[in-house]
Amino acid sequence: KTAVFVDTDGFAGICELQSACAHECGHVATGSYYRPDDDDLTVLRQEYKADKYAAHRFLPVRKIKKAIADGYTELWQMAELFGFDERFIRRTIEIYRREGKL
């Protein structure tokens, strides 16, 4: 069993909290954990796996494409629309671009 504990005091608002929870779900779902003494490359790889899972699970590319078609072109607009912070939106778009989906 796995548990994730989140200190909600460290977040500016619900969108930031939701983004962090989606990312942490990515760690759990993919098993992409690391230790404090792991090298930087390992940490980056595990973080990417968690981000990629979160993007696909919580903000499918079809929703991004529809938002763009509906005129949502700014990160802040998509953040408000989807209820995530701008960092999550930026990372999600980056992932889909790398995959050739955007």
N, C-alpha and C positions, 0 to 999 in steps of 0.2 A: 504494500500500500504506500501511496505517496500523498503527502499533504503540502499545501502551499499556504504560507502565512504572509499576510500583507498588512503592513503598518499604514493604515489609511491616512494618518496625520501628515505624511510626506507628500501628498498630492494636492495640486492646485484646484482640482475639480473632478467631476465625475468622468469626463472624457479622458483625462490623464489616467485615472484609476482603471477605467475600462481597457485602455490601451495596455497598461501594465499587466492586467489580469489575462488578457488575450496572449500576450507574450509569454507569461509564465505557464499558461496552458500548453503553449508550444514546447516548452522544455519538458513538461510531463509527458505529453503525447509522443514526442520523438525520443525521449530518453537522452536528450542533449544536455547533459550536466557536465560540470567541470569543477575542479578543486581550486582553491585560492593560489596554490603553487603551480598550476598549469601554465604553460608558455602562452604567449599572446596569440599565436596562430590557432592553438586549440580553443582558446576562449572565443576568438572571432568566429571560428567555424561553428561552435555550439550555439552562439548567439544568432548566427545566420539561420541555422536550422530551426530555431524557435521562432524567429521572425517569419520565415517562409511558411511554416505551419499556420501561424496566426493569420497571415495574409490570406492564405487559401481557405482557411476554415471560417474566418469571421468577415472577410471582405472580398468575396469572389470577383474575378476580373470583369464579369458581366455587369456587376453593379458599378464599377468604376467607369466602364464604357458607357453605360446608360447615363451616369451623372455628367460625363463629358458631353454627350449628345444633347443633354438637357441644359447645357450652358454653364455647368459648374467647372470652372477652369482653374480656380485658385485653391491652394491647399487648405486655407482657412474655410472656404466654402464647403469643401468635401468633409472637413473635420466636423463642421456643424451638422451637415447632412447625415453623416454616418455615426456620429457620437464617439469619435476617437480623436486623439490629439494630432496635431500636424506632423509630428515626428513619425507616428504610426502610418499616416497617409503617405508621407514621403517615402518611407521604407517599403511600403506595399507597392507603390508605383514603380520604384526601383527594381523590386523583385520581378514584377510582371514584365518590365522592359527587358531585363536580362533573359527572361524566358521567351522573348519575342512575342508576347501576347498584347503588348501596348506599343 
